[in-house]
């Protein structure tokens, strides 16, 4: 089941891990927060797990991830002014409940 909002998120998540763009992990272009498409790949198989777009303030979040797996997060510049940026061997955090993850994500909307 999908919830229609600014972000599509499954209500029944198989895993409670997440990767979030906050602090130094937000998407930036030329040192300023930016909205860009972000791909999440399984670091072992290189299959695409999820795709999202960061908010204009650079924040993003991938939900429902397995904390035991490693991921590759890739951001590309659609204007092709900059090379893609990649974070490799990223482990999903599991320090927040799903409700806390959703609240964090909602706090970035304002």
C-alpha positions, 0 to 999 in steps of 0.5 A: 500500500502506498501513501500519497504525499510529497513522498511515497512510502510503504506502510509495511516496511520489511526492515526499519533501517534508513539512510538520510541526508542530514548534517554533512550528508545533504546534497550540495552543488557548488557548496549549496544545498540542491535538489537532485535525483539519488540512487540507492544500490546494493553494494554487493550486487549493484542492483538499484534498490530505490531512487528518490530526489533530494529536497531543495534543502538537500535532505533526502531519506531512504526507508525500509532498509536492511541494516545488515547490508551495505549500500552505494548512494549515488547523486548525479548532476542533471545539468552535467556540470559536475561528476557524479558523487558516490558514498560507498559501503553505507550501512543503514541506521536503525537508531530511530523508530519508523515513526521517528524517521517519518517525523524527521523527514517531515521536519525537513519539509518546512 
